[in-house]
Amino acid sequence: MFWYFGYGSNMDLTSLRAKGVEPRLSRRASLHGWRLRFNVQHFFRHEGGVGNIEPTGDPADVVRGVLHLCEDAHMAPLDATEAYGHGYDRVEVSVETDEGTQQGIAYVGLPAFLNDACLPTQRYLNILLQGATLAGLDSAYIDALRRQPVQNNPELPPFVPPAGDYPVFDAKALAGRPLCTALAGCVFDMSGAREYHRYLQRFFGGRDMTLFHLKRLDQSDGSETLDDVRHGRFTPAQRRYLDEYLYAYMHEYAYAGRFVYE
């Protein structure tokens, strides 16, 4: 067992469960002498900057979050979704809880992924606000989160796959192509991905990522299923979010074909 301090989207239990982590218990906590930043640049530009913490040495500075008691088996999915060793490092922290001081781990952005010009998206900030509110964090801290400036993304038209004679993939065929990934019925070849995206080759490769993204939408309650994807049962917000990612995949990778959900 280990204690994990979540200060970003992982304050929210729905978000944490979407990553395969179901804590034994969760309690509010405070990390003194650190400050919250949004300067870890997301893999995809439309997602802006995501949470990070930086030590200041000033005990008046505080990062509030949620301390989760996790099974040892939860370390692997946390490391995978936090891009441990690529985008984030894992550090030991000492936090204050209502029950006293507790040692735990937290993820801290690595220098190569830091960009101080980044802003969070409203989607990401909404998840933080939900997690912070449900955990009963300090109201002044929540109000400060609400005032955080956000990145505004342009409205995009519905994504249309390129015309041409492209192959059709099912789950078995996709699994046999470890440098290809699928999203909302489209397959993309990641073999030419830039260095920044090399980590995602092993994380996304051979898999359909539609549910992965849907469960990270701020409106997700964790109930989305493959059957919903198969039949295209998307809300307008889900469809817009998937379209944003389809454009992002098209920008970063190469369109390779159509994916069928059987």
N, C-alpha and C positions, 0 to 999 in steps of 0.2 A: 504494500500500500504506500501511497505517497500523497502529499498535499500539493495542489497546483493552484497558483494565484492567477485568476483570469481578470484582466482589466479592460479588455476590448469586447469584441463580440462574444467571447467565451464567458462573459458574465451571465449571458442568457442561456438558460438550460435547453431551450429548443435548438439554439444554434450549436450547443455543445453535443447534444444527442445526435444531430445530423452528422457529426464527425465521428460517431461511433463511441462516444464517451458518456457513460451513465454514472455520475458520482454516487458514492455511498451517502454522502451528505454535503451540504454547501452552506457556508456562512459568510456574512459580510466581513470585509477586512480592509485595513488601511496600511499602505506602505509609505513610511515617512522618509523624507530626504530624497525623494524622487519626483519627477513630473511626467505628466501624460503628454505625448506627442502623437501626431498623425503623419509621421514622416517616413514610414516604410512604404516605398512605392510598390503598388500592387503589380502583379505580372501583367495585368491588362489595364490600359490607360483609363478606360471609362470607369474603373473602380477607384480611381484616385489614390489617396494615401490611407493606410490602415494603422492601427494602434501600435504604439511603441512607448517604452518608458526609459527615462534617462536619469541617472543619479545627479543630484545637485549639491549634496552635502548640507543643504539648508533644512533643518528639521521642521520648518514652517511649511515646506512644500510637502504635498501628500497626493498619492494616487489611491483612489478608492476602487475596490473591486470585490470579487467573490472568491473565497478560498474553497476549493473542492477537494474532497477526499476521494482519491481515485484508486482503482485496482492497478496492479503492476502492468497488466495487459493493456491498459489505456495509454501507456507511454508511447507505444508504436503509432497509433492513429493520431495522437497529438503531434508527435514529431513529424509525421507525414503532412498533415494539414497546415502546420506552422512552418513547413520547409526548413526544418532544423538542419543547421550546417550549411544552408544555402542562403536563406533570407533572414533567419533568426538563429540566435544562440540560445542556449538554455542555461540559466544562472540560478544560484541559491539566493533567496531573499528571506528576510525576517519581517513578518507582518503582525499587526495588532488586530485582534478579534475581540468580541465581547467576552470570550472565555480566557483571554490572555495572549501572550506572544506565541507565535507558531512559525516554525521554519517550513519553507516550501520552495517550489521551483517557479520560475516565470520565464517567459520568452522575451528576448531583447533583440531588436533589429541589428543586423550586421552592417558595417559601414558601406559595403558595395550596394546595398539596397536603400540607403537613406537619401532622401531628397526633401530638403526643408521647404521647398515650394509647393509640396503636395497639400491638398485638402481632402478630407473625407467626403464621401457622397452622403446624401440624405438617407439613402437606404442603409448604409453602414451605421450611421449615427442613430437611426431609429432602433436598430438592434441593441446598441449600447444603452440607449434610454430605456428600452423595455427591460433589459437585464438589470440595470441599476435600480429602476423603480420597484421591480418585483423583489429585489434583494433588500429593499429598505435602506438604500444608501442615503447619505446626508443630502438633504433637499437643496442646499446651496451648491453642492457639487453637481447635482442633476441639472439645476438651473444653468450652471456654467456650461455644461454639455449642450444644452438646448441653444445657447448663444454661439456655439462654435460655427464659424463660417464653413460653407460646404462647396464642393465642386459642382458646377452646373453643366450637365451634358446636353448636347443638342438632341432634338427629337429626330428619330430616324424613321425612314419608310420601312415597311415590312421587308424582311430579307428575302431575296429571290436567288436561288442557286444559279450558277452560270449554265448557259445552254451548252449542250454537247453530249457526246456519247460516252458517258461515264459508267463504270461498273456499279453493281448493286451488292451491298454487303449485308450479311446477317450477323448475329452475335458470334457464331463460330468462326466465320471468315475474318471478322474484326479482331478476334482474340489471336488469330494467327498473324496479325500485322501489328507488332508491338510498337511501331512508330506511327501508327494511325489512331485517330480518336474520332468519336461520333458525338454529334449534338443535334437534337431536334430533327432527326431524319437526314442529316448531312454528315459525310465522312471527310476528315481533313488529314492530310499527310504532314506530320511534324518533323520529318527527317531533316528539313532545311531550317529548322527553328534557330533563331539567334541565341547567343550564349545565355542571355538572361532567362531564356525559356527552357534550357536543357533539363532542368529539374522536372519540369512538367512532362517531359517525354516519358519518364518512367512512372509518373503518377497518373497521367491521362491515357498513356499508350495502351491500345488493345481494348479500351473500355468506352461505353457510351456514358457521357458526362451530364446528360440532361437532368436526371434527378439530383445529382450533386449540386448543380447550380440552383435548381428550383428550391431546394431545401435551405439555401442561403439567402433567399429573398426575404426582406423584412416582414412580409405578410405571411410567411410560411408558418404553419402550425405543426409541421412534421408529418402530416398525413398523406402527402403526395405519394403516388404509387406508379409503378411501371405501367399498369393498366391505364392510368390517366394519360401517360405519355403515348402509349400505343394508339389510343383513340383521339389524341389531340385535344384532351379536355383541359384547356388552359384558360385562366382568367385573362382579361386584357392586360393586367399588370405583368402576369407571368409571360405572356406572349411578347410584350415589349422588352422584358428582361432577357428572354432567350434571343430575341432579335439583336439586342446589343452585343450579346456574346457571339452570335453567328457572324456579325460584322467584324468583331475582334478576332475571332478564329481565322476569318478570311484574310485579315490583315497580317496575321502572324504566321499562318501556315498556308498550305496549298489545298484547294478543294480537290477531293479525290473520288467522290461518288455519293451514292444514296444509301442510307441505312434503313433497313426494314425491321420492324418490331414484330416478331412472330410469337 
